[in-house]
Amino acid sequence: MCRRILFVPPVGHEMDGALKSLQLLTGQGGLGMATKSWRSWAHAGWRLGSLLLASSMAVEGLAEESLFSDSWFLRGTSTSRSVDVDSPLSGESFSPSVIETDDYRLASFSSADSFSIDPVSAALNADSWRDRTQLTGNWGGYRDALAESGVTIEASSTNIYQGVASGGNNNEFAFGGRGDLFLKVDGGKAGLQEGLLITLHGEMNYGDSVNRSTGALLPISFPQVFPTGDAPSVALSNVSVTQFLSESMLVYLGKINTLDGFIRPYRGNSHGIDGFMNGAFLFPTVLGRVIPYSTYGGGVVFLREMQPILSINVFDTNSTPTTSGFDEFFNNGASLYIEGRIPTSFFGMEGLHSLSGAYSSGTYRATDPGLNYIIERIRGLNVPAPQETGSWAFEYSFSQALWVDATDSKRSWGLFGSLGIADGNPNPIRWGSDIGIGGSSPLVSRPNDKFGVGYYYLGVSSELRQIGPIRTPLRDEHGVELFYNYQVTPTFQLTPDLQIITPGISTFDTSVNVALRANLIF
């Protein structure tokens, strides 16, 4: 079984214009947050445009079969140079996407693999929307010119309609979504430095969500949590530089969107746009205290046969997606994250085992917000939570292919799971686990669809239970999620989703939550 890693072309003379375009889309001349009026305008424009495009595409292409196939992540066919590396499971946990150029293999800490599109030739000669791998095509040849000169631009929009059908805190439905824009520069083709890759990630969210209507501590719509939970919000959450020192070692540095690196097999995009939606399946629950979302940091990654084997990473403890972060630069200590990975093969099917650990020297309260939980639900405390210095967490995770298409090794589905433990104070989570099955659709007629079903359990710390108010008693949280990702065309996906959650706030009943996502690749 192999995973096909596509070539990402390098940068050229159009870099300044591309950067200005990114700044315009994100509403930022630097790393600051856009104004309220701009965010409202961007929200309305993105939402209207996405709905119009989705409606037109549905009319034209709903009955058509998808033209391209891959294993777990969607990719278009390409005339670009590629390299086969072991296993579709190679994206487990915090690791780079590996890319081969003429002289070096590069690593990109980016979630572009999730809604992945090959930015070079597949979209250039498409005759209709339903045949394109990028909805906006080649921009009259401009996209191809950028790619040949070294700049690739990848964009997507995900619209979400979700509601609490029964139980929970409030039975309501809401519409919202997010947009993502990636810009990548290959320093070798740009004449800057061989083995150099520059990655920018601009993002926005808009509309409303029902994350606060379930009574759950984990968000049921993870895509709408970032860059901030208060939509609309706009951010340039990643500006990073990666440099290969050899084929077995790379280093990276910059402002890092840490979630971009957690591409986990059989679960879908780490931002929740095409696979699981619940935060329990997309980011290790025990690491939410010690790893911030968008922050300064860097690290070194060791590779074997182009796959990450060991990574050592250091991050600022402050999450600053919508600001420069300079005023808070490492003023609350640092977080160290180390991960080791072991690839396996059972009965000729690839697997991957990962053991990771993190320690933060920062000072926190158990009620402080974290990356992946909604702790503000219980902020009405009778007794303020005491401050604690230092926090740790460990997690073991695995992925194992159970079925591989005999005619296409990139199509597979398999088993995944994890088990993590944390200090319990200041981390409000004592332990967490999940298990599930997901991957490519086993239906022969739907080779590009994906599916997933999973169960998670969240162990709330005893310290958090004790300091919570009597009117908001807490309990362990658990839930089930099912989704099916239907590819209408290579640029348009529909994903119905069902979640049944027994929330961490014990005064609320088990909730039944339904959702429909529409993802467009521009």
One Martini backbone bead per residue (centre of mass of N, CA, C, O) as a GRO file, in nm:
protein
  522
    1MET     BB    1   0.097   0.034   0.021
    2CYS     BB    2   0.031   0.375  -0.084
    3ARG     BB    3   0.131   0.718  -0.079
    4ARG     BB    4   0.061   1.010  -0.256
    5ILE     BB    5   0.299   1.264  -0.309
    6LEU     BB    6   0.280   1.587  -0.405
    7PHE     BB    7   0.388   1.835  -0.590
    8VAL     BB    8   0.515   2.159  -0.488
    9PRO     BB    9   0.549   2.444  -0.613
   10PRO     BB   10   0.723   2.732  -0.648
   11VAL     BB   11   0.847   3.043  -0.646
   12GLY     BB   12   0.805   3.390  -0.763
   13HIS     BB   13   0.733   3.716  -0.884
   14GLU     BB   14   0.423   3.700  -0.745
   15MET     BB   15   0.443   3.726  -0.435
   16ASP     BB   16   0.339   4.006  -0.361
   17GLY     BB   17   0.054   3.967  -0.475
   18ALA     BB   18  -0.019   3.718  -0.305
   19LEU     BB   19   0.010   3.850  -0.029
   20LYS     BB   20  -0.201   4.070  -0.075
   21SER     BB   21  -0.435   3.876  -0.116
   22LEU     BB   22  -0.421   3.752   0.167
   23GLN     BB   23  -0.465   4.017   0.323
   24LEU     BB   24  -0.742   4.079   0.206
   25LEU     BB   25  -0.888   3.821   0.297
   26THR     BB   26  -0.798   3.857   0.613
   27GLY     BB   27  -0.769   4.170   0.693
   28GLN     BB   28  -0.439   4.193   0.679
   29GLY     BB   29  -0.114   4.340   0.715
   30GLY     BB   30  -0.068   4.131   0.938
   31LEU     BB   31  -0.175   3.983   1.255
   32GLY     BB   32  -0.421   4.131   1.284
   33MET     BB   33  -0.737   4.218   1.334
   34ALA     BB   34  -1.010   4.289   1.193
   35THR     BB   35  -1.264   4.466   1.139
   36LYS     BB   36  -1.597   4.455   1.185
   37SER     BB   37  -1.688   4.546   0.900
   38TRP     BB   38  -1.510   4.348   0.739
   39ARG     BB   39  -1.612   4.085   0.863
   40SER     BB   40  -1.906   4.117   0.777
   41TRP     BB   41  -1.851   4.134   0.474
   42ALA     BB   42  -1.701   3.864   0.446
   43HIS     BB   43  -1.921   3.686   0.550
   44ALA     BB   44  -2.138   3.753   0.340
   45GLY     BB   45  -1.974   3.693   0.082
   46TRP     BB   46  -1.890   3.400   0.138
   47ARG     BB   47  -2.171   3.286   0.182
   48LEU     BB   48  -2.304   3.366  -0.087
   49GLY     BB   49  -2.098   3.240  -0.280
   50SER     BB   50  -2.116   2.947  -0.178
   51LEU     BB   51  -2.418   2.905  -0.229
   52LEU     BB   52  -2.419   2.962  -0.534
   53LEU     BB   53  -2.211   2.746  -0.613
   54ALA     BB   54  -2.349   2.502  -0.488
   55SER     BB   55  -2.613   2.522  -0.647
   56SER     BB   56  -2.495   2.502  -0.932
   57MET     BB   57  -2.343   2.233  -0.892
   58ALA     BB   58  -2.582   2.057  -0.815
   59VAL     BB   59  -2.731   2.085  -1.082
   60GLU     BB   60  -2.489   1.986  -1.272
   61GLY     BB   61  -2.336   1.734  -1.068
   62LEU     BB   62  -2.502   1.527  -0.884
   63ALA     BB   63  -2.514   1.272  -1.099
   64GLU     BB   64  -2.218   1.256  -1.091
   65GLU     BB   65  -1.927   1.105  -1.091
   66SER     BB   66  -1.643   1.077  -0.956
   67LEU     BB   67  -1.305   1.111  -1.103
   68PHE     BB   68  -1.146   1.081  -0.832
   69SER     BB   69  -0.893   0.905  -0.637
   70ASP     BB   70  -0.837   0.801  -0.294
   71SER     BB   71  -0.807   0.743   0.016
   72TRP     BB   72  -0.872   0.982   0.242
   73PHE     BB   73  -0.770   1.210   0.072
   74LEU     BB   74  -0.835   1.447  -0.154
   75ARG     BB   75  -0.727   1.407  -0.502
   76GLY     BB   76  -0.600   1.501  -0.789
   77THR     BB   77  -0.485   1.471  -1.074
   78SER     BB   78  -0.145   1.465  -1.231
   79THR     BB   79   0.162   1.601  -1.391
   80SER     BB   80   0.317   1.592  -1.154
   81ARG     BB   81   0.561   1.515  -0.954
   82SER     BB   82   0.608   1.203  -0.776
   83VAL     BB   83   0.587   1.007  -0.464
   84ASP     BB   84   0.615   0.701  -0.308
   85VAL     BB   85   0.482   0.614   0.007
   86ASP     BB   86   0.410   0.483   0.294
   87SER     BB   87   0.105   0.489   0.351
   88PRO     BB   88  -0.204   0.642   0.455
   89LEU     BB   89  -0.086   0.672   0.770
   90SER     BB   90   0.137   0.919   0.764
   91GLY     BB   91  -0.049   1.156   0.930
   92GLU     BB   92   0.009   1.110   1.216
   93SER     BB   93  -0.020   1.357   1.392
   94PHE     BB   94   0.258   1.563   1.447
   95SER     BB   95   0.319   1.625   1.104
   96PRO     BB   96   0.445   1.637   0.800
   97SER     BB   97   0.421   1.710   0.472
   98VAL     BB   98   0.565   1.541   0.207
   99ILE     BB   99   0.791   1.688  -0.041
  100GLU     BB  100   0.907   1.682  -0.376
  101THR     BB  101   1.188   1.789  -0.537
  102ASP     BB  102   1.466   1.802  -0.720
  103ASP     BB  103   1.659   1.804  -0.431
  104TYR     BB  104   1.416   1.800  -0.222
  105ARG     BB  105   1.240   1.730   0.073
  106LEU     BB  106   0.949   1.855   0.200
  107ALA     BB  107   0.785   2.024   0.479
  108SER     BB  108   0.435   2.070   0.571
  109PHE     BB  109   0.261   2.259   0.814
  110SER     BB  110  -0.042   2.141   0.691
  111SER     BB  111  -0.402   2.101   0.605
  112ALA     BB  112  -0.413   2.060   0.287
  113ASP     BB  113  -0.460   1.747   0.270
  114SER     BB  114  -0.762   1.746   0.330
  115PHE     BB  115  -0.868   1.933   0.066
  116SER     BB  116  -0.697   1.829  -0.152
  117ILE     BB  117  -0.494   1.979  -0.414
  118ASP     BB  118  -0.360   1.999  -0.721
  119PRO     BB  119  -0.205   2.303  -0.839
  120VAL     BB  120  -0.151   2.250  -1.146
  121SER     BB  121  -0.300   2.057  -1.405
  122ALA     BB  122  -0.590   1.942  -1.341
  123ALA     BB  123  -0.742   2.244  -1.367
  124LEU     BB  124  -0.674   2.367  -1.660
  125ASN     BB  125  -0.870   2.172  -1.877
  126ALA     BB  126  -1.142   2.213  -1.779
  127ASP     BB  127  -1.486   2.230  -1.893
  128SER     BB  128  -1.613   2.198  -1.598
  129TRP     BB  129  -1.698   2.196  -1.276
  130ARG     BB  130  -1.718   1.872  -1.251
  131ASP     BB  131  -1.395   1.844  -1.356
  132ARG     BB  132  -1.270   1.996  -1.132
  133THR     BB  133  -1.027   2.055  -0.865
  134GLN     BB  134  -1.096   2.367  -0.917
  135LEU     BB  135  -1.344   2.589  -0.935
  136THR     BB  136  -1.168   2.846  -1.062
  137GLY     BB  137  -0.937   2.723  -1.193
  138ASN     BB  138  -0.675   2.906  -1.390
  139TRP     BB  139  -0.713   3.214  -1.430
  140GLY     BB  140  -0.616   3.240  -1.729
  141GLY     BB  141  -0.314   3.108  -1.635
  142TYR     BB  142  -0.218   3.225  -1.357
  143ARG     BB  143  -0.192   2.972  -1.180
  144ASP     BB  144   0.025   2.833  -1.354
  145ALA     BB  145   0.234   3.058  -1.334
  146LEU     BB  146   0.266   3.045  -1.029
  147ALA     BB  147   0.353   2.750  -1.012
  148GLU     BB  148   0.607   2.774  -1.197
  149SER     BB  149   0.725   3.015  -0.999
  150GLY     BB  150   0.625   2.900  -0.680
  151VAL     BB  151   0.306   2.941  -0.633
  152THR     BB  152   0.058   2.825  -0.404
  153ILE     BB  153  -0.308   2.814  -0.403
  154GLU     BB  154  -0.542   2.731  -0.135
  155ALA     BB  155  -0.905   2.689  -0.120
  156SER     BB  156  -1.184   2.699   0.124
  157SER     BB  157  -1.536   2.615   0.196
  158THR     BB  158  -1.749   2.574   0.500
  159ASN     BB  159  -2.078   2.479   0.537
  160ILE     BB  160  -2.305   2.492   0.834
  161TYR     BB  161  -2.578   2.278   0.941
  162GLN     BB  162  -2.693   2.280   1.285
  163GLY     BB  163  -2.851   2.067   1.548
  164VAL     BB  164  -3.065   2.028   1.835
  165ALA     BB  165  -3.314   1.795   1.850
  166SER     BB  166  -3.233   1.683   2.146
  167GLY     BB  167  -3.171   1.792   2.433
  168GLY     BB  168  -2.971   1.951   2.627
  169ASN     BB  169  -2.997   2.305   2.646
  170ASN     BB  170  -3.088   2.363   2.329
  171ASN     BB  171  -3.331   2.368   2.075
  172GLU     BB  172  -3.133   2.425   1.784
  173PHE     BB  173  -3.045   2.609   1.485
  174ALA     BB  174  -2.749   2.664   1.268
  175PHE     BB  175  -2.548   2.896   1.071
  176GLY     BB  176  -2.216   2.832   0.925
  177GLY     BB  177  -1.843   2.871   0.912
  178ARG     BB  178  -1.550   2.835   0.690
  179GLY     BB  179  -1.220   2.959   0.587
  180ASP     BB  180  -0.939   2.865   0.366
  181LEU     BB  181  -0.587   2.977   0.321
  182PHE     BB  182  -0.312   2.877   0.112
  183LEU     BB  183   0.044   2.957   0.108
  184LYS     BB  184   0.318   2.851  -0.108
  185VAL     BB  185   0.686   2.836  -0.090
  186ASP     BB  186   0.955   2.749  -0.302
  187GLY     BB  187   1.285   2.822  -0.260
  188GLY     BB  188   1.423   2.683  -0.499
  189LYS     BB  189   1.251   2.807  -0.740
  190ALA     BB  190   1.301   3.110  -0.622
  191GLY     BB  191   1.615   3.141  -0.540
  192LEU     BB  192   1.674   3.108  -0.227
  193GLN     BB  193   1.642   2.785  -0.111
  194GLU     BB  194   1.716   2.478  -0.075
  195GLY     BB  195   1.464   2.320   0.115
  196LEU     BB  196   1.248   2.550   0.114
  197LEU     BB  197   0.950   2.641   0.314
  198ILE     BB  198   0.659   2.848   0.284
  199THR     BB  199   0.379   2.900   0.518
  200LEU     BB  200   0.036   3.004   0.483
  201HIS     BB  201  -0.257   3.071   0.709
  202GLY     BB  202  -0.579   3.161   0.631
  203GLU     BB  203  -0.872   3.251   0.837
  204MET     BB  204  -1.235   3.192   0.888
  205ASN     BB  205  -1.539   3.279   1.060
  206TYR     BB  206  -1.905   3.224   1.059
  207GLY     BB  207  -2.175   3.276   1.223
  208ASP     BB  208  -2.336   2.999   1.376
  209SER     BB  209  -2.360   2.787   1.668
  210VAL     BB  210  -2.417   2.479   1.893
  211ASN     BB  211  -2.193   2.442   2.118
  212ARG     BB  212  -2.383   2.581   2.365
  213SER     BB  213  -2.647   2.357   2.338
  214THR     BB  214  -2.548   2.065   2.481
  215GLY     BB  215  -2.348   2.058   2.754
  216ALA     BB  216  -2.073   2.026   2.641
  217LEU     BB  217  -1.714   2.038   2.656
  218LEU     BB  218  -1.716   1.954   2.364
  219PRO     BB  219  -1.717   2.032   2.043
  220ILE     BB  220  -1.942   1.955   1.771
  221SER     BB  221  -1.800   2.216   1.608
  222PHE     BB  222  -1.481   2.255   1.531
  223PRO     BB  223  -1.470   2.454   1.279
  224GLN     BB  224  -1.604   2.703   1.471
  225VAL     BB  225  -1.362   2.767   1.684
  226PHE     BB  226  -1.194   2.881   1.441
  227PRO     BB  227  -0.986   3.114   1.555
  228THR     BB  228  -1.253   3.185   1.709
  229GLY     BB  229  -1.561   3.161   1.889
  230ASP     BB  230  -1.617   3.465   1.776
  231ALA     BB  231  -1.823   3.531   1.538
  232PRO     BB  232  -1.648   3.697   1.338
  233SER     BB  233  -1.319   3.573   1.226
  234VAL     BB  234  -0.971   3.671   1.164
  235ALA     BB  235  -0.663   3.498   1.040
  236LEU     BB  236  -0.302   3.457   1.068
  237SER     BB  237  -0.199   3.142   1.192
  238ASN     BB  238   0.039   3.094   0.963
  239VAL     BB  239   0.411   3.151   0.969
  240SER     BB  240   0.636   2.940   0.805
  241VAL     BB  241   0.963   2.771   0.824
  242THR     BB  242   1.116   2.518   0.618
  243GLN     BB  243   1.418   2.301   0.659
  244PHE     BB  244   1.625   2.102   0.486
  245LEU     BB  245   1.922   1.920   0.581
  246SER     BB  246   1.795   1.644   0.487
  247GLU     BB  247   1.634   1.338   0.426
  248SER     BB  248   1.630   1.303   0.773
  249MET     BB  249   1.608   1.631   0.820
  250LEU     BB  250   1.427   1.894   0.996
  251VAL     BB  251   1.328   2.242   1.023
  252TYR     BB  252   1.125   2.478   1.221
  253LEU     BB  253   0.966   2.817   1.203
  254GLY     BB  254   0.725   3.024   1.385
  255LYS     BB  255   0.394   3.068   1.326
  256ILE     BB  256   0.184   2.813   1.461
  257ASN     BB  257  -0.051   2.582   1.344
  258THR     BB  258  -0.101   2.304   1.523
  259LEU     BB  259  -0.351   2.171   1.384
  260ASP     BB  260  -0.223   2.121   1.102
  261GLY     BB  261  -0.039   1.868   1.212
  262PHE     BB  262  -0.313   1.693   1.295
  263ILE     BB  263  -0.306   1.432   1.089
  264ARG     BB  264  -0.543   1.171   1.108
  265PRO     BB  265  -0.624   0.871   1.042
  266TYR     BB  266  -0.963   0.827   0.952
  267ARG     BB  267  -1.079   1.144   1.039
  268GLY     BB  268  -0.973   1.380   0.881
  269ASN     BB  269  -0.970   1.689   0.906
  270SER     BB  270  -0.853   1.881   1.176
  271HIS     BB  271  -1.102   2.101   1.128
  272GLY     BB  272  -1.373   1.941   1.029
  273ILE     BB  273  -1.465   1.948   0.700
  274ASP     BB  274  -1.471   1.600   0.606
  275GLY     BB  275  -1.529   1.458   0.884
  276PHE     BB  276  -1.506   1.487   1.175
  277MET     BB  277  -1.643   1.727   1.424
  278ASN     BB  278  -1.548   1.638   1.686
  279GLY     BB  279  -1.287   1.721   1.898
  280ALA     BB  280  -1.217   1.428   2.004
  281PHE     BB  281  -1.107   1.326   1.699
  282LEU     BB  282  -0.889   1.578   1.620
  283PHE     BB  283  -0.778   1.619   1.924
  284PRO     BB  284  -0.610   1.573   2.195
  285THR     BB  285  -0.762   1.617   2.495
  286VAL     BB  286  -0.498   1.631   2.690
  287LEU     BB  287  -0.354   1.882   2.510
  288GLY     BB  288  -0.526   2.152   2.550
  289ARG     BB  289  -0.343   2.291   2.769
  290VAL     BB  290  -0.027   2.272   2.640
  291ILE     BB  291  -0.148   2.338   2.344
  292PRO     BB  292  -0.171   2.577   2.133
  293TYR     BB  293  -0.295   2.698   1.840
  294SER     BB  294  -0.152   2.996   1.791
  295THR     BB  295   0.209   3.005   1.775
  296TYR     BB  296   0.519   3.016   1.882
  297GLY     BB  297   0.778   2.813   1.712
  298GLY     BB  298   0.960   2.490   1.704
  299GLY     BB  299   1.166   2.232   1.526
  300VAL     BB  300   1.250   1.878   1.500
  301VAL     BB  301   1.273   1.631   1.229
  302PHE     BB  302   1.272   1.282   1.190
  303LEU     BB  303   1.347   1.056   0.915
  304ARG     BB  304   1.203   0.762   0.739
  305GLU     BB  305   1.133   0.731   0.433
  306MET     BB  306   0.979   1.027   0.461
  307GLN     BB  307   0.901   0.964   0.766
  308PRO     BB  308   0.805   1.044   1.067
  309ILE     BB  309   0.959   0.948   1.391
  310LEU     BB  310   1.078   1.225   1.522
  311SER     BB  311   0.965   1.492   1.746
  312ILE     BB  312   1.073   1.831   1.845
  313ASN     BB  313   0.884   2.074   2.039
  314VAL     BB  314   0.839   2.438   2.072
  315PHE     BB  315   0.609   2.650   2.266
  316ASP     BB  316   0.414   2.889   2.320
  317THR     BB  317   0.148   2.932   2.554
  318ASN     BB  318   0.030   3.141   2.364
  319SER     BB  319  -0.271   3.229   2.200
  320THR     BB  320  -0.241   3.433   1.873
  321PRO     BB  321  -0.427   3.452   1.596
  322THR     BB  322  -0.522   3.789   1.600
  323THR     BB  323  -0.222   3.850   1.673
  324SER     BB  324   0.113   3.894   1.700
  325GLY     BB  325   0.233   3.822   2.015
  326PHE     BB  326   0.467   4.009   2.124
  327ASP     BB  327   0.351   4.096   2.412
  328GLU     BB  328   0.350   3.755   2.492
  329PHE     BB  329   0.632   3.647   2.454
  330PHE     BB  330   0.697   3.400   2.666
  331ASN     BB  331   0.543   3.503   2.955
  332ASN     BB  332   0.438   3.173   3.022
  333GLY     BB  333   0.639   3.010   2.900
  334ALA     BB  334   0.669   2.662   2.790
  335SER     BB  335   0.625   2.402   2.537
  336LEU     BB  336   0.680   2.049   2.528
  337TYR     BB  337   0.691   1.833   2.231
  338ILE     BB  338   0.689   1.470   2.199
  339GLU     BB  339   0.732   1.233   1.917
  340GLY     BB  340   0.675   0.885   1.848
  341ARG     BB  341   0.709   0.645   1.566
  342ILE     BB  342   0.556   0.322   1.451
  343PRO     BB  343   0.565   0.123   1.194
  344THR     BB  344   0.343  -0.128   1.051
  345SER     BB  345   0.272  -0.492   0.960
  346PHE     BB  346  -0.039  -0.665   0.909
  347PHE     BB  347  -0.108  -0.871   0.669
  348GLY     BB  348  -0.004  -0.632   0.469
  349MET     BB  349  -0.098  -0.397   0.670
  350GLU     BB  350  -0.096  -0.084   0.767
  351GLY     BB  351   0.057   0.082   1.052
  352LEU     BB  352   0.034   0.304   1.354
  353HIS     BB  353   0.246   0.419   1.628
  354SER     BB  354   0.196   0.653   1.908
  355LEU     BB  355   0.410   0.856   2.129
  356SER     BB  356   0.323   1.123   2.357
  357GLY     BB  357   0.460   1.433   2.507
  358ALA     BB  358   0.382   1.700   2.755
  359TYR     BB  359   0.521   2.024   2.871
  360SER     BB  360   0.438   2.295   3.097
  361SER     BB  361   0.554   2.607   3.259
  362GLY     BB  362   0.295   2.725   3.309
  363THR     BB  363   0.025   2.927   3.435
  364TYR     BB  364  -0.286   2.796   3.577
  365ARG     BB  365  -0.625   2.720   3.549
  366ALA     BB  366  -0.879   2.491   3.531
  367THR     BB  367  -1.073   2.733   3.391
  368ASP     BB  368  -0.913   2.763   3.157
  369PRO     BB  369  -0.877   2.777   2.842
  370GLY     BB  370  -0.861   2.560   2.558
  371LEU     BB  371  -0.834   2.425   2.253
  372ASN     BB  372  -1.084   2.170   2.289
  373TYR     BB  373  -1.258   2.330   2.513
  374ILE     BB  374  -1.564   2.454   2.697
  375ILE     BB  375  -1.510   2.607   2.995
  376GLU     BB  376  -1.718   2.853   3.012
  377ARG     BB  377  -1.965   2.697   3.123
  378ILE     BB  378  -1.808   2.695   3.437
  379ARG     BB  379  -1.740   3.003   3.543
  380GLY     BB  380  -1.962   3.001   3.778
  381LEU     BB  381  -1.794   3.021   4.051
  382ASN     BB  382  -1.769   3.000   4.395
  383VAL     BB  383  -1.460   2.915   4.359
  384PRO     BB  384  -1.167   2.995   4.278
  385ALA     BB  385  -0.922   2.884   4.097
  386PRO     BB  386  -0.622   2.776   4.141
  387GLN     BB  387  -0.298   2.815   4.084
  388GLU     BB  388  -0.078   2.645   3.845
  389THR     BB  389   0.247   2.506   3.792
  390GLY     BB  390   0.236   2.310   3.554
  391SER     BB  391   0.197   2.065   3.277
  392TRP     BB  392   0.075   1.734   3.176
  393ALA     BB  393   0.098   1.485   2.896
  394PHE     BB  394  -0.028   1.169   2.754
  395GLU     BB  395  -0.016   0.970   2.435
  396TYR     BB  396  -0.184   0.702   2.269
  397SER     BB  397  -0.175   0.591   1.921
  398PHE     BB  398  -0.368   0.441   1.642
  399SER     BB  399  -0.338   0.263   1.320
  400GLN     BB  400  -0.541   0.025   1.109
  401ALA     BB  401  -0.565  -0.157   0.845
  402LEU     BB  402  -0.849  -0.366   0.707
  403TRP     BB  403  -0.876  -0.234   0.410
  404VAL     BB  404  -0.784  -0.291   0.058
  405ASP     BB  405  -0.778  -0.208  -0.252
  406ALA     BB  406  -0.681  -0.415  -0.511
  407THR     BB  407  -0.686  -0.165  -0.741
  408ASP     BB  408  -0.636   0.059  -0.490
  409SER     BB  409  -0.411   0.139  -0.241
  410LYS     BB  410  -0.539   0.427  -0.157
  411ARG     BB  411  -0.778   0.250  -0.068
  412SER     BB  412  -0.906   0.271   0.271
  413TRP     BB  413  -0.984   0.105   0.586
  414GLY     BB  414  -0.999   0.160   0.956
  415LEU     BB  415  -0.847   0.161   1.268
  416PHE     BB  416  -0.887   0.371   1.563
  417GLY     BB  417  -0.697   0.521   1.848
  418SER     BB  418  -0.696   0.639   2.203
  419LEU     BB  419  -0.482   0.728   2.500
  420GLY     BB  420  -0.507   0.961   2.778
  421ILE     BB  421  -0.307   1.157   3.019
  422ALA     BB  422  -0.333   1.382   3.305
  423ASP     BB  423  -0.304   1.584   3.587
  424GLY     BB  424  -0.601   1.752   3.651
  425ASN     BB  425  -0.401   1.999   3.761
  426PRO     BB  426  -0.488   2.234   3.540
  427ASN     BB  427  -0.614   2.007   3.399
  428PRO     BB  428  -0.954   1.925   3.343
  429ILE     BB  429  -0.828   1.662   3.225
  430ARG     BB  430  -0.749   1.332   3.304
  431TRP     BB  431  -0.896   1.166   3.064
  432GLY     BB  432  -0.879   1.006   2.727
  433SER     BB  433  -1.083   0.852   2.457
  434ASP     BB  434  -1.078   0.656   2.143
  435ILE     BB  435  -1.288   0.490   1.883
  436GLY     BB  436  -1.269   0.361   1.534
  437ILE     BB  437  -1.407   0.388   1.195
  438GLY     BB  438  -1.241   0.460   0.873
  439GLY     BB  439  -1.263   0.598   0.531
  440SER     BB  440  -1.311   0.452   0.260
  441SER     BB  441  -1.544   0.357   0.060
  442PRO     BB  442  -1.672   0.028  -0.008
  443LEU     BB  443  -1.809   0.140  -0.249
  444VAL     BB  444  -1.765   0.100  -0.580
  445SER     BB  445  -1.948   0.354  -0.679
  446ARG     BB  446  -1.778   0.524  -0.427
  447PRO     BB  447  -1.445   0.594  -0.428
  448ASN     BB  448  -1.450   0.914  -0.292
  449ASP     BB  449  -1.567   0.840  -0.040
  450LYS     BB  450  -1.644   0.884   0.315
  451PHE     BB  451  -1.612   0.743   0.653
  452GLY     BB  452  -1.751   0.741   1.003
  453VAL     BB  453  -1.705   0.584   1.337
  454GLY     BB  454  -1.734   0.699   1.687
  455TYR     BB  455  -1.588   0.688   2.025
  456TYR     BB  456  -1.601   0.879   2.335
  457TYR     BB  457  -1.401   0.965   2.638
  458LEU     BB  458  -1.434   1.193   2.928
  459GLY     BB  459  -1.224   1.272   3.204
  460VAL     BB  460  -1.301   1.448   3.469
  461SER     BB  461  -1.170   1.621   3.706
  462SER     BB  462  -1.188   1.645   4.047
  463GLU     BB  463  -1.117   1.945   4.074
  464LEU     BB  464  -1.343   2.052   3.890
  465ARG     BB  465  -1.583   1.938   4.047
  466GLN     BB  466  -1.526   2.094   4.320
  467ILE     BB  467  -1.536   2.402   4.190
  468GLY     BB  468  -1.805   2.373   4.108
  469PRO     BB  469  -2.113   2.449   4.102
  470ILE     BB  470  -2.401   2.319   4.217
  471ARG     BB  471  -2.573   2.399   3.950
  472THR     BB  472  -2.297   2.257   3.796
  473PRO     BB  473  -2.266   1.954   3.761
  474LEU     BB  474  -2.025   1.701   3.702
  475ARG     BB  475  -1.918   1.472   3.437
  476ASP     BB  476  -1.863   1.242   3.238
  477GLU     BB  477  -1.794   1.223   2.887
  478HIS     BB  478  -1.995   1.098   2.601
  479GLY     BB  479  -1.979   0.968   2.248
  480VAL     BB  480  -2.129   0.966   1.913
  481GLU     BB  481  -2.013   0.936   1.563
  482LEU     BB  482  -2.149   1.005   1.227
  483PHE     BB  483  -2.031   0.984   0.878
  484TYR     BB  484  -2.076   1.109   0.526
  485ASN     BB  485  -1.870   1.160   0.241
  486TYR     BB  486  -1.992   1.329  -0.050
  487GLN     BB  487  -1.892   1.330  -0.385
  488VAL     BB  488  -2.000   1.526  -0.634
  489THR     BB  489  -1.726   1.663  -0.681
  490PRO     BB  490  -1.395   1.750  -0.661
  491THR     BB  491  -1.516   2.048  -0.529
  492PHE     BB  492  -1.775   1.887  -0.395
  493GLN     BB  493  -1.905   1.835  -0.058
  494LEU     BB  494  -2.116   1.615   0.136
  495THR     BB  495  -2.191   1.603   0.510
  496PRO     BB  496  -2.340   1.401   0.705
  497ASP     BB  497  -2.436   1.421   1.068
  498LEU     BB  498  -2.408   1.228   1.382
  499GLN     BB  499  -2.481   1.302   1.736
  500ILE     BB  500  -2.437   1.141   2.064
  501ILE     BB  501  -2.460   1.314   2.383
  502THR     BB  502  -2.315   1.296   2.708
  503PRO     BB  503  -2.279   1.545   2.907
  504GLY     BB  504  -2.081   1.705   3.152
  505ILE     BB  505  -2.347   1.833   3.226
  506SER     BB  506  -2.581   1.675   3.433
  507THR     BB  507  -2.849   1.860   3.380
  508PHE     BB  508  -2.826   1.734   3.098
  509ASP     BB  509  -2.932   1.573   2.840
  510THR     BB  510  -2.915   1.377   2.596
  511SER     BB  511  -2.797   1.448   2.273
  512VAL     BB  512  -2.927   1.521   1.941
  513ASN     BB  513  -2.715   1.566   1.648
  514VAL     BB  514  -2.733   1.753   1.344
  515ALA     BB  515  -2.569   1.763   1.008
  516LEU     BB  516  -2.452   1.985   0.730
  517ARG     BB  517  -2.193   1.979   0.488
  518ALA     BB  518  -2.026   2.224   0.263
  519ASN     BB  519  -1.755   2.170   0.039
  520LEU     BB  520  -1.526   2.405  -0.115
  521ILE     BB  521  -1.294   2.416  -0.392
  522PHE     BB  522  -1.089   2.689  -0.529
   0.00000   0.00000   0.00000
